[in-house]
Amino acid sequence: MARFFIENYGCQMNAAEADSLRTLLIASGHAEETDPARADIVIINTCSVRKTAEQRIIGRLGFYRGLNQQNGTKIRSVIMGCMSLHSGKELRAQFPDIVGLVWGTYHKEQIIPYLNRLASGITIKEEHLDWDTFDFLEASPEEQFPFKAFVPIAHGCDNYCSYCIVPYVRGHEVHRPAGEIMDNIAKLASQGVLDICLLGQNVNSYRDGNMRFPELLAKIAAESGIPRITFLTSHPKDFSKELARTMSEHPSIMPFLHLPFQSGSDRILAAMNRKYTAADYMEKIGWAKEIPGIALSTDILVGFPGETDEDFEATMRIVEEVRFQDAYMYRYSTRPGTAAEKLPDQVPEKVKLERLARLIPRQKTIGRELLTPYTGEIHTALIESVSKKSRHILSGRTHNNIQIFVPGEETLIGTIVRVMITGASGMGMKGEII
């Protein structure tokens, strides 16, 4: 038996895979540690989307080296996930005393025998980075919120956006059979899961034979009994009027949509290889806004090579026109091996930061303004945890995924309650349970 600790970085897909791997390890007789200093093996599920995520991994490996030297421990790490594909061998060479195994993004269910060998002190020299086939791990309830679950339905990406490393580290799109998805969700429902999020790098390009994503979503909503269903992430080119209609027709599908637009400039969108224009995007936003109670979020990438002040103003116009509830806003960083790495006219870091300094406060202001009309309304919310600020206040999410704080007892965690909205609280809302 090995004592293991999982460190997870990056996207919801990584979170889902970490939860599934945790369940698999425990079922195989291994014991999870809450303190990495007491672990035999630390599994680091890595991310390569941004350079900062990779730098954190290097920092953590240095931390474990220092821990071993200071305490005389023999912690070994497994480098798993996206970063392993292009940097795993280099990390092993840089930290040969710490990195005991390099594992890719496929075949995570086959790792158990190798972890057993590693826990026994056996050196594993080979890397496991092959892409011949992909098998989906069975989705498990979240570790932090056991009444919620991420359910992967697709893996990989065929879009090749010029700034994105995902197709190179996750491979081509693979779609999970619908029957397998339904069986997995039925099991989650029997375990008391109330909230599922369907996952894929491009979830709405899903296909299984003649079944497309809107049909799969409708089937889950009609047959699973799960009261809260959402999905991530949608590529605008594949978001359809049919999908918007499906969301409107089924009360269990949460009226929340994350639809990244990245840039408001058609010239920059073309350079990004996003396969839509600003007008295309706005048409799809129009379909989404017909969904009752919809809350919208997005991704915005600032400082892509060649982005001019005029291009950035086009991005700001979309922010003003759409009025997103929330947004992930970040500056472009070069990813080795992507097409954008070779583009001329790299934007100076100072300019990127200046543009973000204008964008972020404006978007946050819009998000707060959108909360005001909710006051006095009655909504349902899934209570998730005790607030960090007070043990007498609970934190949850409304049916359209807005954070809400309400007074209440811990026994309500993991239940869906009706709440009266009484006002805004930061970027969320406050209310009273009724």
C-alpha positions as CSV (number, residue, x, y, z in Angstrom):
1,M,0.0,0.0,0.0
2,A,1.2,3.5,-0.9
3,R,0.3,6.7,0.7
4,F,-0.5,9.1,-2.1
5,F,-1.3,12.8,-2.5
6,I,-2.7,14.4,-5.7
7,E,-1.9,17.9,-6.7
8,N,-4.1,19.1,-9.6
9,Y,-3.6,22.1,-11.8
10,G,-5.6,23.6,-14.7
11,C,-8.9,22.9,-16.3
12,Q,-12.1,21.1,-15.1
13,M,-11.1,18.1,-17.2
14,N,-8.0,17.7,-15.1
15,A,-10.1,18.0,-11.9
16,A,-12.4,15.3,-13.2
17,E,-9.5,13.0,-14.0
18,A,-8.0,13.7,-10.6
19,D,-11.2,12.7,-8.8
20,S,-11.6,9.5,-10.9
21,L,-7.9,8.6,-10.3
22,R,-8.4,9.2,-6.6
23,T,-11.3,6.8,-6.5
24,L,-9.3,4.2,-8.5
25,L,-6.3,4.4,-6.2
26,I,-8.4,4.0,-3.1
27,A,-10.2,1.0,-4.6
28,S,-6.8,-0.5,-5.3
29,G,-5.9,-0.4,-1.6
30,H,-3.8,2.8,-1.5
31,A,-4.4,5.5,1.1
32,E,-4.8,9.2,0.4
33,E,-2.9,11.7,2.5
34,T,-4.1,15.2,3.2
35,D,-0.5,16.4,3.9
36,P,2.0,15.8,1.1
37,A,4.9,15.6,3.6
38,R,3.4,12.2,4.8
39,A,3.0,10.8,1.3
40,D,5.1,8.2,-0.4
41,I,4.0,9.4,-3.9
42,V,2.8,12.8,-5.0
43,I,0.9,12.7,-8.3
44,I,1.1,16.1,-10.0
45,N,-1.6,16.5,-12.7
46,T,-0.1,19.2,-14.8
47,C,-1.4,22.0,-17.1
48,S,0.3,23.6,-20.0
49,V,-2.2,26.2,-21.2
50,R,-0.2,29.0,-19.7
51,K,3.5,29.4,-18.8
52,T,2.7,30.4,-15.2
53,A,1.1,26.9,-14.6
54,E,4.3,25.2,-15.8
55,Q,6.4,27.5,-13.6
56,R,4.4,26.4,-10.6
57,I,5.1,22.7,-11.3
58,I,8.8,23.4,-11.4
59,G,8.5,25.2,-8.1
60,R,6.6,22.3,-6.5
61,L,9.3,19.8,-7.6
62,G,11.9,22.1,-6.0
63,F,9.7,22.1,-2.8
64,Y,9.6,18.3,-2.6
65,R,13.3,18.1,-3.2
66,G,13.9,20.5,-0.3
67,L,11.4,18.5,1.9
68,N,13.3,15.3,1.3
69,Q,16.6,16.9,2.1
70,Q,15.2,18.6,5.2
71,N,13.3,15.7,6.7
72,G,15.1,12.7,5.3
73,T,11.9,11.5,3.5
74,K,11.8,9.7,0.1
75,I,8.8,11.3,-1.6
76,R,8.7,10.5,-5.3
77,S,6.5,12.3,-7.8
78,V,4.5,11.3,-10.9
79,I,4.3,14.0,-13.6
80,M,1.0,13.4,-15.3
81,G,-1.1,15.3,-17.8
82,C,-0.5,18.0,-20.4
83,M,3.0,19.2,-19.3
84,S,4.3,15.7,-19.4
85,L,3.9,15.5,-23.2
86,H,6.4,18.2,-24.0
87,S,8.5,18.6,-20.8
88,G,8.2,15.3,-18.9
89,K,11.6,14.0,-19.9
90,E,13.3,17.4,-19.2
91,L,11.7,17.5,-15.7
92,R,12.9,14.0,-15.0
93,A,16.4,15.0,-16.0
94,Q,16.2,18.2,-13.9
95,F,14.8,16.4,-10.9
96,P,15.9,12.7,-11.1
97,D,15.7,12.4,-7.3
98,I,12.0,13.4,-7.3
99,V,10.4,12.5,-10.6
100,G,9.8,8.7,-10.6
101,L,7.3,8.4,-13.4
102,V,6.2,10.4,-16.4
103,W,2.6,9.7,-17.6
104,G,0.7,11.4,-20.4
105,T,-3.0,12.3,-20.9
106,Y,-4.1,8.9,-22.1
107,H,-4.5,5.5,-20.3
108,K,-4.6,7.0,-16.8
109,E,-6.6,3.9,-15.7
110,Q,-3.5,1.8,-16.5
111,I,-1.2,3.6,-14.0
112,I,-1.9,1.4,-10.9
113,P,0.8,-1.3,-11.6
114,Y,3.4,1.4,-12.2
115,L,2.5,3.2,-9.0
116,N,2.8,-0.1,-7.1
117,R,6.3,-0.6,-8.5
118,L,7.3,3.0,-7.7
119,A,6.0,2.6,-4.1
120,S,8.2,-0.5,-3.8
121,G,11.3,1.6,-4.7
122,I,11.6,0.3,-8.3
123,T,12.9,2.8,-10.8
124,I,10.7,3.2,-13.8
125,K,12.8,4.6,-16.7
126,E,10.3,4.6,-19.5
127,E,7.8,7.4,-20.2
128,H,4.1,6.6,-21.0
129,L,3.0,9.2,-23.5
130,D,1.4,7.1,-26.3
131,W,-1.8,8.2,-28.0
132,D,-2.9,5.0,-29.7
133,T,-6.3,4.8,-28.0
134,F,-8.2,6.7,-25.3
135,D,-10.3,5.2,-22.5
136,F,-12.5,7.4,-20.4
137,L,-12.3,6.9,-16.6
138,E,-15.6,6.5,-14.9
139,A,-16.5,9.9,-13.4
140,S,-16.6,10.1,-9.6
141,P,-18.2,12.6,-7.2
142,E,-16.0,15.6,-6.6
143,E,-13.7,15.3,-3.6
144,Q,-14.6,18.8,-2.2
145,F,-18.3,18.6,-3.1
146,P,-19.4,15.0,-3.2
147,F,-22.9,16.0,-4.4
148,K,-21.4,17.4,-7.6
149,A,-19.5,15.7,-10.4
150,F,-17.6,16.5,-13.6
151,V,-18.5,14.0,-16.4
152,P,-16.1,13.9,-19.3
153,I,-17.9,13.2,-22.6
154,A,-15.1,14.1,-25.0
155,H,-11.4,14.3,-25.0
156,G,-8.9,16.2,-27.2
157,C,-9.5,18.9,-29.8
158,D,-9.4,19.3,-33.6
159,N,-9.7,23.1,-33.8
160,Y,-6.0,24.0,-33.6
161,C,-6.5,27.6,-32.5
162,S,-3.1,29.1,-33.2
163,Y,-2.4,30.1,-29.6
164,C,-3.5,26.9,-28.0
165,I,-1.3,23.9,-27.0
166,V,-4.3,21.6,-26.2
167,P,-4.5,19.6,-29.5
168,Y,-0.8,18.9,-29.2
169,V,-1.0,17.5,-25.6
170,R,-4.5,16.1,-25.6
171,G,-4.7,14.7,-29.2
172,H,-7.6,14.5,-31.6
173,E,-11.2,14.6,-30.4
174,V,-12.5,11.3,-29.0
175,H,-16.2,11.1,-28.0
176,R,-17.5,8.8,-25.2
177,P,-20.3,6.4,-26.2
178,A,-23.7,7.8,-25.1
179,G,-24.7,4.6,-23.3
180,E,-21.5,4.7,-21.2
181,I,-22.2,8.3,-20.3
182,M,-25.8,7.5,-19.3
183,D,-24.7,4.5,-17.2
184,N,-22.1,6.7,-15.4
185,I,-24.6,9.4,-14.7
186,A,-27.1,6.9,-13.3
187,K,-24.5,5.6,-10.9
188,L,-23.7,9.2,-9.8
189,A,-27.4,9.8,-9.2
190,S,-27.5,6.7,-7.0
191,Q,-24.6,8.1,-5.0
192,G,-26.6,11.3,-4.3
193,V,-25.0,13.6,-6.9
194,L,-27.3,16.6,-7.6
195,D,-25.2,18.6,-10.0
196,I,-23.2,17.4,-13.1
197,C,-21.1,19.2,-15.5
198,L,-20.5,17.6,-18.9
199,L,-16.9,18.1,-20.0
200,G,-14.9,18.3,-23.2
201,Q,-12.3,20.6,-24.7
202,N,-15.1,21.3,-27.3
203,V,-18.2,19.8,-25.7
204,N,-20.7,20.8,-28.3
205,S,-19.0,19.1,-31.1
206,Y,-19.9,15.8,-29.5
207,R,-21.1,12.9,-31.7
208,D,-21.9,9.3,-31.1
209,G,-23.2,7.9,-34.4
210,N,-26.2,10.0,-35.3
211,M,-26.5,11.5,-31.8
212,R,-25.2,15.0,-31.5
213,F,-24.7,17.1,-28.3
214,P,-28.1,18.7,-28.2
215,E,-29.7,15.3,-28.4
216,L,-27.4,13.8,-25.7
217,L,-28.1,16.8,-23.4
218,A,-31.9,16.4,-23.9
219,K,-31.6,12.6,-23.2
220,I,-29.7,13.2,-19.9
221,A,-32.1,15.9,-18.8
222,A,-35.1,13.7,-19.6
223,E,-33.9,10.4,-18.2
224,S,-31.2,10.9,-15.5
225,G,-33.2,12.5,-12.7
226,I,-30.2,14.9,-12.0
227,P,-31.8,18.3,-11.1
228,R,-28.8,20.4,-12.2
229,I,-27.0,19.9,-15.5
230,T,-24.5,22.1,-17.2
231,F,-21.5,21.8,-19.6
232,L,-18.1,23.2,-20.5
233,T,-16.6,24.3,-22.8
234,S,-18.5,25.5,-25.9
235,H,-16.7,26.6,-29.0
236,P,-18.8,29.4,-30.7
237,K,-18.5,27.8,-34.1
238,D,-20.4,24.8,-32.8
239,F,-23.0,26.5,-30.7
240,S,-26.3,26.1,-32.4
241,K,-29.8,27.4,-32.2
242,E,-30.9,23.8,-31.5
243,L,-28.7,23.7,-28.5
244,A,-30.1,27.0,-27.2
245,R,-33.6,25.6,-27.7
246,T,-32.7,22.4,-25.8
247,M,-31.5,24.4,-22.9
248,S,-34.8,26.4,-22.9
249,E,-37.0,23.2,-23.0
250,H,-35.5,21.4,-20.0
251,P,-35.7,22.9,-16.5
252,S,-32.9,20.7,-15.2
253,I,-30.4,22.2,-17.7
254,M,-28.9,25.2,-15.9
255,P,-29.4,28.5,-17.7
256,F,-25.7,29.2,-17.7
257,L,-23.4,29.3,-20.8
258,H,-19.7,29.8,-21.0
259,L,-18.9,30.9,-24.6
260,P,-15.4,32.2,-25.1
261,F,-15.0,34.9,-27.7
262,Q,-11.3,35.7,-27.1
263,S,-11.3,38.8,-29.3
264,G,-13.7,41.2,-30.9
265,S,-11.5,41.8,-33.9
266,D,-12.2,39.8,-37.1
267,R,-8.6,40.2,-38.1
268,I,-7.3,38.8,-34.8
269,L,-10.0,36.0,-34.8
270,A,-8.7,34.9,-38.2
271,A,-5.1,35.0,-37.0
272,M,-6.2,32.9,-34.0
273,N,-7.9,30.4,-36.4
274,R,-11.2,30.7,-34.4
275,K,-13.4,30.0,-37.5
276,Y,-16.0,32.7,-36.7
277,T,-16.4,36.4,-36.9
278,A,-17.5,38.9,-34.3
279,A,-20.9,39.1,-36.1
280,D,-21.2,35.3,-36.0
281,Y,-20.5,35.3,-32.3
282,M,-23.1,38.0,-31.6
283,E,-25.7,36.0,-33.5
284,K,-25.1,33.1,-31.2
285,I,-25.3,35.3,-28.2
286,G,-28.7,36.4,-29.4
287,W,-29.9,32.8,-29.4
288,A,-28.4,32.3,-25.9
289,K,-30.2,35.4,-24.6
290,E,-33.5,33.8,-25.5
291,I,-33.0,31.2,-22.8
292,P,-34.9,32.3,-19.7
293,G,-32.7,33.5,-16.8
294,I,-29.4,32.9,-18.8
295,A,-26.2,34.0,-17.2
296,L,-23.2,34.3,-19.6
297,S,-19.5,34.0,-19.1
298,T,-16.6,34.1,-21.5
299,D,-12.8,33.9,-22.1
300,I,-10.9,37.0,-23.4
301,L,-7.4,36.9,-24.6
302,V,-5.5,40.2,-24.6
303,G,-2.3,41.0,-26.5
304,F,-2.4,38.4,-29.2
305,P,0.4,39.0,-31.8
306,G,-0.5,41.9,-34.0
307,E,-3.3,43.2,-31.7
308,T,-3.6,47.0,-32.2
309,D,-5.4,49.5,-30.1
310,E,-8.3,49.3,-32.7
311,D,-8.5,45.5,-32.3
312,F,-8.6,45.9,-28.5
313,E,-11.4,48.5,-28.8
314,A,-13.4,45.9,-30.8
315,T,-13.0,43.5,-27.9
316,M,-14.2,46.2,-25.5
317,R,-17.3,46.8,-27.6
318,I,-18.3,43.2,-27.3
319,V,-17.9,43.3,-23.6
320,E,-20.1,46.4,-23.4
321,E,-22.7,45.0,-25.8
322,V,-23.1,41.4,-24.4
323,R,-22.6,42.3,-20.7
324,F,-21.2,39.1,-19.4
325,Q,-21.9,38.0,-15.8
326,D,-18.3,36.8,-15.5
327,A,-15.1,36.5,-17.7
328,Y,-11.7,34.8,-17.6
329,M,-9.4,37.5,-18.8
330,Y,-5.7,36.9,-19.4
331,R,-2.8,38.0,-21.5
332,Y,-1.3,36.1,-24.3
333,S,1.8,34.0,-23.5
334,T,3.8,32.1,-26.1
335,R,3.2,28.3,-26.1
336,P,6.1,26.4,-27.8
337,G,5.0,24.5,-30.8
338,T,1.9,26.5,-31.6
339,A,1.4,28.4,-34.8
340,A,1.2,31.8,-33.0
341,E,4.7,31.3,-31.6
342,K,6.0,32.2,-35.1
343,L,3.8,35.2,-35.7
344,P,5.4,38.7,-36.0
345,D,4.4,41.8,-34.2
346,Q,4.5,40.4,-30.6
347,V,2.7,42.8,-28.3
348,P,4.9,44.3,-25.6
349,E,4.2,43.1,-22.1
350,K,3.6,46.6,-20.9
351,V,0.8,47.1,-23.4
352,K,-0.8,43.8,-22.5
353,L,-0.9,44.7,-18.9
354,E,-2.3,48.2,-19.7
355,R,-5.1,46.7,-21.7
356,L,-5.9,44.2,-19.0
357,A,-5.9,47.0,-16.4
358,R,-8.7,48.6,-18.4
359,L,-10.6,45.5,-19.3
360,I,-10.8,43.7,-15.9
361,P,-12.3,46.6,-13.8
362,R,-14.9,47.3,-16.5
363,Q,-16.0,43.7,-16.7
364,K,-16.2,43.4,-12.9
365,T,-18.3,46.5,-12.9
366,I,-20.7,45.1,-15.5
367,G,-20.9,41.8,-13.5
368,R,-21.9,43.7,-10.3
369,E,-24.4,45.8,-12.2
370,L,-26.1,42.6,-13.5
371,L,-26.7,41.5,-9.9
372,T,-29.0,44.4,-8.9
373,P,-32.2,43.3,-10.8
374,Y,-32.1,39.9,-8.9
375,T,-33.0,41.6,-5.6
376,G,-36.5,40.5,-4.4
377,E,-36.6,37.5,-6.7
378,I,-36.9,33.9,-5.5
379,H,-34.4,31.3,-6.9
380,T,-33.2,27.8,-6.0
381,A,-29.6,27.3,-4.9
382,L,-27.4,24.3,-4.2
383,I,-25.7,24.9,-0.9
384,E,-22.0,23.9,-1.2
385,S,-20.0,25.0,1.9
386,V,-19.6,27.2,4.9
387,S,-18.5,30.7,3.9
388,K,-14.8,31.5,4.6
389,K,-15.9,34.7,6.3
390,S,-18.4,33.3,8.9
391,R,-19.3,29.8,10.1
392,H,-22.9,31.0,10.3
393,I,-23.1,31.9,6.6
394,L,-23.4,29.3,3.8
395,S,-22.1,29.6,0.2
396,G,-23.9,28.1,-2.7
397,R,-24.8,28.5,-6.4
398,T,-28.0,29.6,-7.9
399,H,-29.5,27.5,-10.8
400,N,-27.8,29.9,-13.2
401,N,-24.5,29.4,-11.5
402,I,-24.2,32.7,-9.6
403,Q,-22.6,32.5,-6.1
404,I,-24.9,33.3,-3.2
405,F,-24.4,33.6,0.5
406,V,-27.2,32.8,3.0
407,P,-27.5,32.3,6.8
408,G,-28.0,28.7,7.7
409,E,-26.8,25.5,9.4
410,E,-24.1,23.2,8.0
411,T,-26.7,20.4,7.7
412,L,-28.0,22.2,4.6
413,I,-24.8,21.6,2.7
414,G,-25.5,19.3,-0.3
415,T,-29.2,20.3,-0.5
416,I,-31.1,22.5,-2.9
417,V,-33.1,25.3,-1.2
418,R,-35.3,28.2,-2.2
419,V,-33.8,31.6,-1.5
420,M,-35.0,35.2,-1.6
421,I,-32.4,37.4,-3.0
422,T,-31.8,40.4,-0.7
423,G,-28.9,42.1,-2.5
424,A,-25.4,41.9,-4.0
425,S,-22.3,40.7,-2.2
426,G,-19.1,41.3,-4.0
427,M,-19.3,39.5,-7.3
428,G,-22.1,37.3,-5.9
429,M,-25.4,37.7,-4.1
430,K,-26.8,37.4,-0.6
431,G,-30.2,36.1,0.4
432,E,-32.4,34.3,2.9
433,I,-33.6,30.7,2.8
434,I,-37.4,30.5,2.5
